[in-house]
Amino acid sequence: MASVTPDALLVLKFLPIRFKQSSEQEYIEFLWDSFESNYENEKYQFSFMAYHMLFMSFVYFNIWQIKSVREEDFDKIRLGFNDDFGNATNPFMFSSEGESRVFDLLKYLCASHADVKSLIGQYKKLVRERNDVAHANGNIPFRTVTYLETRISDIVRYAGEIQSYSKPIIQECFEKFLIESQDVEIRQYFDVGEQINEVLIHEHYLSIKDLEFCFEYDVTQLSEQPNYAEIEKIFEALKSEYEPEPADT
C-alpha cells in the first residue's frame, strides 16, 4: 500500500489547532482518516473527495474569522445568502449554502488580487470536479496517484493563496485580543495559557498558519497601552507554546 506524501500533510497546518466542540475535531479526523485509508488502498477518487472536504472546512473556518472579527463587513457580504449565515454558531453551518456560491464571499478576502474573479473561478472549478466524481456516472477519472497528487498540490496552493489574504484579519484579531487581555483582573481567565487557548485560539479557530501571522505582529505598536508588560508576557507565552523551533541549517 502507498503512503500519503508529506505534501498532503500540509493541509492540516491550515486547519484549527483546537476546536470548540469535540465533534468538530472528530469530523476533521474522520475526513483525514478517510483520505488516508482510500489513498493507501488506491481508491483515489474517494481519497480526493475527502481531501476536498478538508479544504472546504478550511474555507468555512476562514469565513468564520471574517464573521467573528469584522462582523459589520460580514453582514454586508452575506446579503442574499440564507439565514444560517447570519445565525451561524459554528463554521460548519455555512455548508447549508452551495459550495460554489460560498466562494463568492471570499471575494471580500481576496479583493486585492489583480484578477479576483479568475482566482475565485479556479476554486469553483475544483468544486465542480469534486461534484462530478461524487455522482454515479460510471467514470473513474482518478485512476493514478499522479492525477490525485496534482489535485492535492492544487488544493494546498489554493489554501495558501486564501490564507495569505487573511493576514490583516488575523492580525486585527490578535491585536484586539492582546488589548482586551492585558488586565488580569477583568479578562476571562487569570492563567495566560487558558486565556490564549480559550479566547484566542478556540474562539477564532486559529490554525498553525494563522499563528504565524500572530508571531509576525509588531507588539511594540501597543507600547502605550497601560499594561504593556502583560501584553508582552502574553505574546511571549504564545510564542513559547506554539512557535516552532528554527530549522537547523
N, C-alpha and C positions, 0 to 999 in steps of 0.2 A: 504494500500500500504506500502511496505517495504521502509525504508530509507537507503541510502548508508551508509556503515560503515565508521568510522574515518580512517581506514587503506586505504580506497580507495582515500581519500583526499591527501594522501602523494605524489601521482604522481605530484600534482600541484607544489610542492616545487622544483621539478626538471625542471620545465618549466620556461621560461623567466619572469622576473618581468615586463619588459617593451618591447614593440615591435617597430620596425622602422615604420611599416605601420599599420593603424587601421584595415585593412583587415586581417592581421595576427592574431591579438588579437581576432577578430571576429570569425576566424576559430577555434581557440583553445576553445573559449567559446561555439561555436556550438558543437564541439566534446564532451565537458563536459556535456552540456545540453542533448545531445543525449544519452550519457552513463547513466546519472541520470534518465531521464524520462523512458528509457527502463528498467532500474533496478527497479524503483518503480512500473512499470506495469508488472513486472515478465517476460519481454521479454529478458531473459538473454543472448541469442545468439547474439542479436543485441547490447546489452549492452557491451559485450565482444569486439565486433568489434570496437566500438567507443573508448573503453579504450585502445585497442591495437594501434589504430591510434594516441592516445596521446603519447604512448610510442615511436612510430616511429618518431613522431615530436621531441621528446626529443633526439633521436638518430641523427636526422638531425641537430639539434642545436649543438650537440657535434662535429659533423664533421665540421660544420661551424667554430667552435672555432679553430680546427686544421688548417683550411684554412686561417683564419684571423691572427692567432698568429705565426704559423710555415708554412708559405707559401711554402718554398722550399721543406720541407718534404711532404707537401700535394701534390705538383706537382709530386713527385715521386710515392707516394702510389696510386694516381688516374690513373696511366698509365693503359690503357686498358679499361677504363670507357669512357662513351660518353662525348662529348664536353661540355655538360651542367655542368659537374662537374668543369671544369676549368673556365667556363664563368659565373658561378652562381652568381647572385646578391642578392639572399636571400636563406636561408636554404631549403625552400620547393622545390626549383629547383632540389634538389638531388633526389626527388621522381620519376624523369624520369627514373631512373635505378631500376631494380628489387630489392625488399626489401631484400631478402636473400643475394644477392650479395653485397649490401651496407654494410652488417655486416662484410664483408672481410676487409673493411677499418679500422674497429675497432681493427684489429689485431695489428695495429700500436700503438693504445692507450693502449691496454691490453697486450702488448708484455712481460711484466714482470711476468705474470701469469704462474704458473708451467705447465699448460696444456691449452694453449690459444686456441688450436684447439677444444678441448672439450667445452670450455667456449662459443666460438662463435657458436658451434653446437647447444647449448641449445637455444640461441636466434633465430637461424634459424628455429628450431623445432616449436617455438611459431608462427612464420610467417606461416609455413605450416598449423598449426591448424587453424589460422585465415582464411587462404585461403580456407580451407575445408568447414568452416561454411558459407563462403561468396558465395558459389555456390548453385544452386537449385538442391541439391542431395537427397532431401526427408528425411534427417536426422535432428534430433533436439538433439544434444548431451548435450546442456546446459539446462537441464530440471530443475535443482535445483540451489538454490542460493549458496549452499555449493560448487558445482562444479565451479561456477563463482568466488567465493571468493578465491578458490585455485589458479585460474589463476591470479587474481588481486594480490595476495601475491607474485606469481612468478614474475610478471611484476615489482612490486615495488622493489623486491630483485635484479632483473637484472639491473634496473635503478641505484640502489645503487652501484652495482659492477662496472658498466661502469663509474659512477660518481667518484668513488674512484681513478680510474686510470687517471682521467683528472686533478688531483690536480696540477702536475707540470706545465701543460699548463696554467691553470687559474692563478697560482701564477706568472708565467712568464709574462702573460698578465698584471697583476696588477702592477708588478714592472715596466714594461715599461711605463704603464700609469702614475704612480707616477713621474717617472723621467721626462717624457715629459710634465707633467702638473705643474712642480714646478715654472716655470717662468710665472708670471701673465701677463706679457706684450706680450708674444707670443703665449700662449695657446689659444685654440679655444674659451673659454668662461671665462670672468672675474669672474663670480659668481661660487663659488666652487660647489654648488649643481647642477648647469647646467652642469658643466664640468663632474661631476660624472655620471649624468643620461644620457647625450648625448654621451659622448666619451667612457665611460667605459661600462655602462650597455646596452644602446641601440646598440652600435656598435657590441658588442660581445654576445648579447642576454643572459646576465647573469641571473641566477636563484638564489633563496634563497640559494640553496645548493652550488652554485658557490661562493656566497659572504661569506659563512662560511670559504672557503679556503682563501679568501682575509683577513678575520679577523685574521686568524692564521699566516699570513705573518709577519715576524720579520722586522718591518720597520727600526730598528736600523742598518740594513745592508746598509742603504742608508745615514748614518750619515755624510759621507764625501761629499755628494752632496752639491753644492753651495747654494741651497735654501732649506736646510733640514727642516727649521722651517715651510715652506709652505707645504712640503711633510707631516709633522706631522699633520698639520691643515687639509689637505685633508683626511688623514687616519681617524682622529677623527670625521670629518664630515660624512664620510661613516658609521662609527660605530654608530654615534648618530642617523642617519636616518634609518638604516636597521638592526642593531644588535638587536636581541630580548632581552627583559629583562630576567634575570636569573629566573628560576622557583623557587617558594617557596619550601623549604624543610620541 
